[in-house]
């Protein structure tokens, strides 16, 4: 693919995941009490390192180093799946740099553990038929739809969340994506997400000249509206900065290591689902044993590598699975240009600042469509096999009980804390575990036995 086409196709992947790549760090540094004041410089270093690490690990996933890397069109980034566990670790250890160091130590051990799981994934593959991976992919998409809608309204922390300006800006982006996708051909159609986001940037810039950029809350506090482009952030950012190795010293504490190990098993299942989804949605086939094994190993070693730079575990980004499923662009060279841009953002904070000021409603206009396409990929995986009574039971119970329980975590308020950590906050984990267990326990039907 020519470079002039590859760069924008890779850039739209970066725009889709950029905010999500940094958000987990902002949340966990806040939980540890190292989000500002005397720790402001440390937090900036961690955010810078997060971009650098995501780019490097993505290149390994795309092209592989030995058995590490699936050579699949996947973008890697900071995982949000660990937020619940890390919040609990921070509370248990009293916060501070010590708690964050324990999180890093647990991530190093957990990443190595997931690497071993990936190495032996082939004999475990029988536990992940398409009905199981399809259910996991569906639950990933379903869990992200609410995230997309929150962004559509401007971000649920915005003072003007759900305002007409935010909704119309997001709707404008969505309409422009549909126009580029279906009213054009070739490159413009493939780059529909990027072009739609650029149109959203331009619209937000124009809105700043014709609409009031500030509002007042009910108690009289003035705030800046969520769709406003913060150019001062770009002006203040430096042009070049060298990332810091081990900005936080790792601490190895069993209180952090044990719950984090469990989450690394879960994230391995999620990665299997992501790779299955991207191969089904982008190439119309199932992922091979080598692709799944290499992908999970990259997840694990990438997470250990990230911890050396003070960054939370890296994993496959579901947002980009939806983007691949939607655009059908699986060219690894194109995706690698996005990875290189992430590395440049890690070296040039000003580039990162330009992307980070994107209004949430602009991202939301693209996200609602991308995330829904992940659900469709899951359906395609499930229907690869006959929808027998057994398969219907697996999908129904996994989504109804598993995903439903995880998506409504308050139902687990009376459960032990360990159960809340594993099952609460995300429907992906319980849906995956229920699907795996039912696939093992439910007897196969006679036609399936005969075919086997």
N, C-alpha and C positions, 0 to 999 in steps of 0.2 A: 504494500500500500504506500502511495506517495506520502512524504512527510507533511505536505500541506493539507492532506486529508486526515492523517493520523493524529496530528496535534489537537485539532478541535474535538475529534472523537474521544481522545483520551482525556481532554480537559473537562468534558461534560461528566465523566466519571468522578473527577475530583470535586466538581461543584456539587454532585449528588451526595457525597460522603463527608465533605469537609467539616461541616458543623458537627455531625455525629461523631467524627473522629476526635474532636476536642472536648465535647460535652462531658463524657465520663470522667475525664481528668478534672474538669472544673468542679464536678459534683464531689468526687472523692477528696480532692485537696481541701474543699470546703468542709467536708465531714471531719477531716483530720485537723482542721484549724490552721492550715498553712496556705490560705487563699489570698492573703493580703497583708498589709502592714509590713513588718520586717521580713515576711516571706514572699513579698510581691515578685522580687527578682527570681526566686526559686520557681514560682509558678510559671513565669514567662519562659524559663529554661525548659521546664517540663512540656509546655505546649509546643515549643519549637522542636524539641526532641520527638514529640509524637508524630509530627509531620515527616521528619527525616526517617524514622523507623518504619512508618507505614509505607513509604516509597521503597525502601530497601527490601522489606519483607514481601511486598507485592512483586518486585522483580524476581525474587527467588521462587515465588509461587508460579509466576508466568513461565519461567525458563528452566527452573530446577538446578540444584547443585547436587549431583549424585541422586540418591533416592529421595532427597528432601525437595518438595515442590511437585505439584500435580501437573504442571504444564497446562493449566486450565485458565480460561479467561475470568479470573477472580481478582477483585481489588481487596487488599487487606487493610485493616485499620483497628483502632482501639475498641475493644469489646465493651458493650454496655451490659452484657449478660452478667457480669461480675459485680455490678453496682450494689445489689442487695447484700451479698456476702461481705464485700469490702466495707460497707457501711457498718455492718455488725462487728467486724474486726476492729474498726476504728473506735466504736463505742466500748467494746470489751477491753481494749488496751489503753483507753483514756485519751486517744487522739495524739496529735503532735507528730513530730518527725519520726519518733520511735514507732508509732503505729503505721505510718506510711512505709517505713523501712521494713516492717514485718510483712506488709502487703507485697513489697518487692521480693523479699526472701521467699514467701510462699509462691509467688508467680514463677520464680526461677525453678523451684522444685516441681511445681505443677506442670510447667511447660515441658520439662524433661519427661515427666510421667506421661503426658499426652503424646510425646514423640514415640515412646515405647508402644503405646496403644496403636499408633499409626503403623508402626513396623509390623505388628501382628494383626493388622486389620483384615487381611485376606481370609484367614480361618473364621473370623467373626462376621464376614460379609453375609453369611446365611441368615443372620439376625436382622438384616436390613434389606428385605425385598422391596420392590417398588411401592407396595401398599403402605409400608412403614415410612420410607423416605418421603413418599408423596404426602403423607399425613403431617410429617415434620415440616415440609416445605409450606404446606397450607397454613399451619399454625404460625410459622414465621411471618407469612404475608398478613395473616389476620392480626397478629400482634403489632405490626407496623402501620396498619391502616389508621389507628387512632393517633399514632405519632404524626402521620402525614396530615390528618385533619387538624391537629393542634397547630402545626406549622401553617396550614391554610388560613387559620384565623389570626396569625401573627405571632404564634408562640404563646403557650398558656401562662407564661410569666409576664407577658406584656400588659401594661396598664390599659391599652386599648384593644385587648384581645376580642376578636369577633366584630370589630368595627367595620363599617361599610367600606372604608378605604382599604383595609387589609383583605377583605373578602373579594372586592372588585379587582385588586391587584393580582391576587392568586388566581381568580377566574380568568383574567386577561392572559396570564402565563399559560394556563391550561388550554385556553382557546388557541393561542398562538402555536402551542405544541401540536395540537390536532391539525391546524392548518398546514404547518410545515410537514407533518407526518403523512398526511393524506392528499394534500393539494399540490405537492411537489414530488419530484423524483430524484433518485441518485443521492448525491452528497447531502443536499438540503433535507431530504427525508430522513437519512440516517442520523443527522445532527439535530433532529427536532428538539431534543431536550436542551441542548446548549443554546440553540437559537432562541427558544422560548425564554430561557433564563436571562439571556442578554436583553431581550425585549422587556423583561420585567425590570432589569436594572435601569434601562432607559426610561421606562414609565415612572419608576420611583424617583429618578432624577428630575423629571418634569413635574411630578407631583410636589416636589419640594419648592417649586417656584409659584405654584398656583393654589396650594392648600396650606392651612396652618400646620406647622410641624410640631407644635407643642399642645398639650391639653392640661386640664386641671382635674384632679380626682375629687370625689365627693367631700373629702375633708380639706380641700383647698391646696393640695400639694401639686406643683407643676411637674410634668413629666414630658419626655420626648417620645413621640409616637414611634411605634415599632417599625414602620416602613421607611423611616428616614435613614439615608446613607451617612454613616459616620466617617466623613473624610478626614477628620482630625486624627482618628486612629491610624490611618494610612500615613499621614504626615509625621506622626510621632515615631513610627516604626523605623528601625535602622535598616540600611541596605544589606549589611552582611554581618553575620555572627556565627561563631564556631560552636556547635552543640557540645554540651558538657557530658563526659562519661561519668557515670555513678554520681549524679548530683545528690542522691540520697543513699547512704550506706545501707545495704540489705541486712535485715535482722531475721534470724531463723527461729521462729517461735511456733510450737505445736498448736497454740490457740488459733493461729492464722492458717497454718499449713493444712490441717485436717479438713476444714470446710472448703478450702480452696481446691483441694484435690478432687473432691466430689464434683465441683463445678467444672473442672477440666474434663471429666468424663462426659458431662452434659454438653459442653461446648464441642467436644469431638463428634457427638451425635448431630449437633446443629450444623457443623461443617460438612458432614456427610450429606445432610439435607440440602445445604447451599450448593455444594458441588453437583449433586444430583439435579437440583433445580436449574442451574445454569447450563448444564449439558443438555437437559431435556428442552429447556426454553430456547437455547441458542443454537443447538446442533440437532435437536430432535432424536437423541439417542440416550441410553443410559451411560452413566460414568463407569469406567473400567476399574478393576481392583487397583491397578497401578496409580491411576489418577486419584482415587479416594485415599489410598495409603500415603502417597506423596503429599497430598493436600493436607491431611491431618498432621503429618510429621512437620510440615512447614508451619502449621498453626502452633504446634508445641514449641519447636525451636525458636520460632519468631517471637513467641511470648517471653521465653527466657531471655532472648536477645533484647527485647524491649525493656525488660526489668533492669538490665544493666545501664540503661539510659534513664531510669526513673519513670518509665512509661508503663501503663497498665497492659494486661495481656492483649495481643493482637489476634484477630480472627477474621474469617471471611465476612465481608460486609453485605448484608442482605439487600440493602438499598441498590447495590450495583448488580446483584443477581436479577432484580426486577428490571434494571436498565438494559442488561443484556437480553433478557427475555422479550423486552419491548422493541429494541432496535435490531436484534439479531446480529449485532456487530461482535464477533468473537475473535477478531484479529488481535493476536497477542502483541504485535508491534504497536498497534494503535493504543492498547491499554498501557503499554510500557511508557509511552510518552506522558500519560497521566501520572505514572509512578515517578518519572523523572521530575515532573513539575512539583510533586510532593516533596521530593528531596531538595529541590531548589527553594521551596517555601521554608524548609528546615534550615537552609543556609542563608536565606534572604527574608527576614521577617516582614519586609514591606510587601512582598508578593503575597504572603500569607494573610496580611492585613486586608489586602484588596478583596480576597475571596471571603474573609471572615465577616466583612460588613454587609454581606448579602442579607437583605430582609428575609425573615422567616417565611413570610407569606409568598415570596417569590419561589423559595424552595418548596413550599407546600403545594403550589400550583403544579409542580412537576411530580412531587412525591406521591400524591393520591393515586395517580395513574400508574407509576412505577410499582408501588407496593401492591396494588390490586393485581398486577400482572404476575406477581409471585404466587398468589393464590391460584391463578389459572395454571401456572406451571405445576403446582402441586396436584391439581385435578388431572392434568395430562399424565403425570406419573402414576397416579392411582388407577386410572382407566387403562393403563398399559396391560394390566392383568384383567381377566373377567371379573365383573362386579358380582361375585358369588355372595351367598349369605354370610360366609365367614369374613370376607373382606369388608363387606358393609358393616358388620358388627365391630370390626377393628376400628374403622374410620369413625363410625358413629360414637362409640364409647370414648375413644381417644380425644375427639373434638368436644363432645358433650361434657364428659366428666373431667378429662385431663385439661384441655384448654380452658373450659369454663371455670374450673377451680382456680387455675393460675391467673386468669384474667380478672377474677373477683377475689383477690387475696384475703379480703376481710373474713371470708368463710373459714380461714385457717387461724383466726385470732386465738382460739383456745387450744391449738395444737402445739406440740413441743417446738422450741425455737429452731431446732435442726430441720424440722419439717417445713417451717415457714421460710427458712433460708433457701431451701432447695425448690420448693413448689410455689412460693409466693412471688408476686410481681411480674411474672411472665408466664403465658400459657404454653410456651415452647417446651419447657422442661417436663412438666407433667404429661403433656400430650405425647411427647416422644417416649417417655417411660411406659405409659399405658399401652401405646401401640406396640412396643417391643415385647412387653410381657404377654399381651393377648396373642401376638403372632407365635409366641412359644407355646402357650397353653392351649389355645383353641385347636382342636383336631382338624387336620386337612380333610377336604372333601374327597370323595373317591376319584373324581376326574383329575384332581391335582395329584393324587398319589400315583395314578396310572401314568400321567405325563412325566412325573419325576422318575 
